[in-house]
Amino acid sequence: MNITLLVIGKTDASYIQEGMNIYIKRLKHYVNFSVEVIADIKKGKNTGELLQKTKEGELILSKLTPGKELHLFDERGKTYSSKGFAQFLNQKMLSSVKELVFVIGGPYGFSDEVQQKANSKISLSKLTFSHQMVRLLCVEQIYRAFTILRGEPYHHE
């Protein structure tokens, strides 16, 4: 199975990219994992929130092909414990899904079209994080899930 993390816009903060790189390198031992950047849609005079979400949504949906399953990181999604998220990933690995595509949306969230196509929405917390910080948290949690599934000592209860 492959896992792709789609993000809107490049990671600006070097310390976040450095942290992500650590976990991306570690994940290579468990799964084919990649981060794909969708170009930022800049909000201008003629680009309102709805239009921006729609354009971002079109770009997100253009990345989906048969066999890929779409999961959104969204504040209104289901909240998992780390062990629960590990079980979620394990169930997906045991199914016939070729690729899991996790998406961190832009500053205004996801278009209705993307939300309708999504197989699930996952919340990291009731707290609000910057879109930059969420990238690092997502990659770390995916790594943590694999260490839990393998019974490795990274995760402590």
C-alpha positions in Angstrom: 0.0 0.0 0.0 1.0 3.6 -0.6 0.2 6.6 1.5 0.3 10.1 0.1 -0.2 13.3 2.1 -1.5 16.1 -0.1 -0.9 19.6 1.2 -1.8 23.0 -0.1 1.2 25.3 -0.6 4.8 24.7 0.2 6.1 24.4 3.8 7.6 27.8 4.6 9.1 27.1 8.0 12.4 25.3 7.7 12.0 23.8 11.2 8.7 22.2 10.2 10.2 20.8 7.0 13.2 19.4 9.0 10.8 17.7 11.4 8.7 16.3 8.6 11.9 15.0 6.9 12.8 13.0 10.0 9.5 11.2 10.1 9.3 10.8 6.3 12.7 9.1 6.4 11.5 6.8 9.2 8.3 6.0 7.4 10.2 4.5 4.5 10.9 1.4 6.6 7.1 0.7 6.9 5.3 2.0 3.8 5.7 3.8 0.5 5.0 7.4 1.8 5.1 10.7 -0.1 4.1 14.3 0.4 2.7 16.0 -2.6 2.4 19.8 -2.7 -0.5 21.5 -4.5 0.3 25.0 -5.5 -1.1 27.7 -3.3 -4.1 29.6 -4.7 -3.5 33.2 -3.6 -6.5 35.1 -2.4 -6.9 38.3 -4.5 -9.6 40.9 -5.1 -11.5 38.6 -7.4 -10.8 35.4 -5.4 -13.2 35.0 -2.5 -13.1 32.1 0.0 -15.6 30.0 -2.0 -13.7 30.4 -5.2 -10.4 29.6 -3.5 -11.9 26.4 -1.9 -13.4 25.4 -5.3 -10.1 25.9 -7.2 -8.2 24.0 -4.5 -10.8 21.3 -4.6 -10.4 20.8 -8.3 -6.7 20.4 -7.9 -7.2 17.9 -5.0 -9.7 15.9 -7.0 -7.5 15.8 -10.1 -5.0 13.8 -8.0 -7.5 11.0 -7.4 -7.5 7.9 -9.7 -9.2 4.5 -9.3 -7.8 2.6 -6.3 -7.0 5.8 -4.3 -9.1 6.4 -1.1 -9.5 10.0 0.1 -9.3 11.0 3.7 -9.4 14.6 4.9 -7.8 16.1 8.0 -10.6 18.3 9.1 -11.5 19.8 12.5 -15.0 18.4 12.2 -13.8 14.9 11.6 -13.6 11.8 13.8 -11.1 12.0 16.6 -8.9 9.0 17.2 -6.5 8.0 19.9 -3.1 7.1 18.5 -3.9 3.4 18.9 -7.3 4.0 17.2 -5.6 5.7 14.3 -3.2 2.8 14.0 -6.1 0.4 13.9 -7.7 2.5 11.2 -4.5 2.3 9.1 -4.3 -1.5 9.8 -7.9 -2.0 8.5 -7.0 -0.1 5.3 -3.9 -2.2 4.8 -5.9 -5.4 5.1 -8.4 -4.1 2.5 -7.9 -3.8 -1.2 -7.0 -0.1 -1.1 -4.0 0.6 -3.2 -3.3 4.0 -1.9 -4.5 6.2 0.9 -4.5 9.9 0.2 -4.7 12.1 3.2 -5.3 15.8 2.6 -4.6 18.9 4.6 -6.7 21.6 3.0 -6.1 25.3 2.6 -7.0 28.1 5.1 -10.7 27.9 4.3 -11.2 24.2 4.4 -12.5 21.9 1.7 -15.0 22.5 -1.1 -18.3 20.6 -1.0 -17.1 18.4 -3.9 -14.0 17.3 -2.0 -16.0 16.6 1.1 -18.5 14.5 -0.8 -15.8 12.4 -2.4 -14.0 11.8 0.9 -14.1 8.4 2.5 -13.6 10.0 5.9 -12.7 13.1 7.9 -10.1 12.8 10.6 -9.6 15.4 13.4 -6.2 15.7 15.1 -7.6 17.6 18.0 -10.3 20.1 19.1 -7.5 22.6 19.1 -6.7 24.7 16.0 -3.2 24.4 14.5 -1.6 26.3 11.7 -1.7 24.4 8.4 2.1 24.3 8.5 2.1 22.7 12.0 -0.5 20.2 11.0 1.8 18.8 8.3 4.3 17.8 10.9 1.7 16.4 13.3 0.1 14.3 10.5 3.4 12.7 9.4 4.4 12.0 13.0 1.0 10.4 13.8 1.3 8.2 10.7 4.8 7.1 11.8 3.5 6.5 15.3 0.7 4.3 14.0 3.2 2.1 12.2 5.3 1.7 15.3 2.2 0.8 17.3 1.2 -1.8 14.8 4.7 -3.3 14.9 4.8 -3.3 18.7 7.9 -1.0 18.7 8.7 1.1 21.8 8.1 4.6 20.2 4.6 5.0 21.6 4.0 4.9 25.4 0.7 4.6 27.3 
